[in-house]
Amino acid sequence: MNDLAVYLAAEARRLGLESGALEHAPPEAVQTFAQRVLHELAALGLIRGNEELGCWATPRPGGH
């Protein structure tokens, strides 16, 4: 089993989510889990993610 699957399973348990009872799950928990999944997929480069402000990949401003 890969690390991502183990991490997502732990997050689902922490949020109290079970696949057989999603209709009773709090919407906030489902939304939080979905955000974590999307964040991890973006981190792997599998989907487009938000760019972080102040990223070191951009050139620094001159004059320092």
ABEGO torsion letter per residue (X at the ends): XBAAAAAAAAAAAAAGBBAAAAAABBAAAAAAAAAAAAAAAAAAGABBBBBBBGBAABBBBBGX
